[in-house]
Amino acid sequence: MSGRQLGRIGAATGILHVVLGLTGFFIHGYPEIGASPQQLSAWPASTSLTRF
């Protein structure tokens, strides 16, 4: 592969990484900023391990 092809593949995987990360946050949700300790401990308990 040429350097140009590798650059394009690298850029595409970087974009894919961001898209998949945001999709995961959308599917699983995440605690709010400034969440209480009770909310933080309840978040992993309510997350499905098979989907996560």
C-alpha positions as CSV (number, residue, x, y, z in Angstrom):
1,M,0.0,0.0,0.0
2,S,1.1,3.5,-0.7
3,G,1.5,6.2,1.9
4,R,-1.6,7.9,0.6
5,Q,-3.8,4.8,1.0
6,L,-2.5,4.3,4.5
7,G,-3.3,7.9,5.4
8,R,-6.9,7.5,4.1
9,I,-7.4,4.2,6.0
10,G,-6.1,5.9,9.1
11,A,-8.4,8.9,8.7
12,A,-11.4,6.6,8.1
13,T,-10.7,4.5,11.1
14,G,-10.4,7.6,13.2
15,I,-13.8,8.9,12.1
16,L,-15.3,5.4,12.6
17,H,-13.9,5.4,16.2
18,V,-15.6,8.6,17.0
19,V,-18.9,7.5,15.4
20,L,-18.9,4.2,17.2
21,G,-18.0,5.8,20.5
22,L,-20.9,8.3,20.3
23,T,-23.2,5.4,19.2
24,G,-22.2,3.5,22.4
25,F,-22.9,6.5,24.6
26,F,-26.3,6.8,22.9
27,I,-27.2,3.1,23.4
28,H,-26.0,2.7,26.9
29,G,-26.3,6.2,28.3
30,Y,-23.9,7.6,30.8
31,P,-24.0,9.5,34.1
32,E,-24.6,13.2,34.1
33,I,-21.7,15.6,34.8
34,G,-21.7,16.3,38.5
35,A,-23.7,13.1,39.3
36,S,-23.9,12.1,42.9
37,P,-22.1,9.0,44.2
38,Q,-25.4,7.2,44.4
39,Q,-26.1,8.0,40.7
40,L,-22.6,6.9,39.7
41,S,-22.9,3.6,41.5
42,A,-26.4,3.0,40.1
43,W,-25.2,3.5,36.5
44,P,-23.1,0.3,36.1
45,A,-25.8,-1.7,37.9
46,S,-28.4,-0.6,35.3
47,T,-26.2,-1.3,32.3
48,S,-26.6,-4.6,30.5
49,L,-23.3,-6.5,30.5
50,T,-24.3,-8.4,27.4
51,R,-24.9,-5.2,25.4
52,F,-22.0,-3.3,26.9
